[in-house]
């Protein structure tokens, strides 16, 4: 990939890309206020990053036919709720609702025709299987509670999608802020190089100061390139959650990190539910498995079938001969002991999953509540620390410009200010993520981390 990216930069297209990058830098970088290092020398130092960015831009030029469209947090959530991830959960819910119709269906009759050599020769028999009302009621109850569990899981999946999009949007916004800070650090580092060079030319500083400032500026440019890549990666992750292709950047954030709306419990933002949806689904699953167990136990009794028909074809009997009968299966070889054992194990597992989900949800709510409180305190402390660090950095730069402060102290002050700003952005993003985690735990709960269930008969089939 490096060879392909370097090849087009040698031709006219590469020179045009570098010229566009240099033009952008000429517009964004601060102009020197004093005689020292010229802007041409400053741009020459940025030639390598410009070449790399231009090569990457030329490699993706055919795909960048349209500019990224601004997307708010609400629009990102709406797009994610229409993505295939939610479609799968909707299909599961629709399948569970269809099982209710299957459970309510009556068994179909059968019609048979036989012809024999004995008289009467023709036999036409209709048979209708019966079912006990209590078995039918247990089957329908199991299907209804299974559909309720699927509906709760669909709501939980919606809440999980909203949470994932909110966290991804917050991370992308934080990455954009950090990339902006890195770009500002590049400008400040280059300004410090210009000041050190001017003082050296005037005889107030040594060559070591210029070299030290140059090393710091190069590190700032490398950090900016890394942060820019992180920003692009976070945007691609957000696009994947929205159901878009993650091959190129197609969206841009319309909301800033400090202007994002607070995480809401749901679309209506009507408060937290009394029971998290995953816990409600687990409770419904327990009821469904209990109904399936009752159906299996009651289904051990033989279910009779009514038979009725007619016979004809006997010369001695000019009229049709009616036939009536009752057939009852005999439970000689299979008494449904295995089915009952499997249904009992399914009930036990459903109860254990419910208890595990309740415990994990309760612990998660308490943990995320502590984390969001701690994150809020850290953000409040970071605001005061950022103000003090920026003030110290400005004062140290002014003092060095006047010759009253050594360069090492200026670099240390700027590093402290950069670290404080970066930490503030990261803590702010962590606070928003912790708030989203708390809302998810209160709204959807925590999925029980248990082994996958073994195949067991469900209550949605007809006998």
Protein Blocks (a to p, Z undefined) as FASTA:
>chain_A
ZZmmmmmmmmmmlmmmmmmmmmmmmmmpccdfbdcddfklmmmmmmmmmmmmmmmmmmmm
mmmmbccddddfklmmmmmmmmmklmmmmmmmmmmmmmmmmmmpccdddddddddfbdcf
bdcddddddddfklmmmmmmmmmmmmmmmmmmmmmmmmmmmmmmmmmmmmmmmmmmmmmm
mmmmmmmmmmmmmmmmmmmmnopacfklmmmmmmmmmmmmmmmmmmmmmmmmmmmmmmmm
nopafkbcfbdcfbdfklcccddfblnonopafbdfklmmmmmmmmmmmmmmmmmmmmmp
ccddddddddehifklmbccddddddddddfkbgolmmmmmmmmmmmmmmmmmmmmmmmm
mmmmmmmmmmmmmmmmmmmmmmmmmmmmmmmmmmmmmmmmnopacfklmmmmmmmmmmmm
mmmmmmmmmmmmmmmmmmmmmmnopadddddddddddfkbcZZ
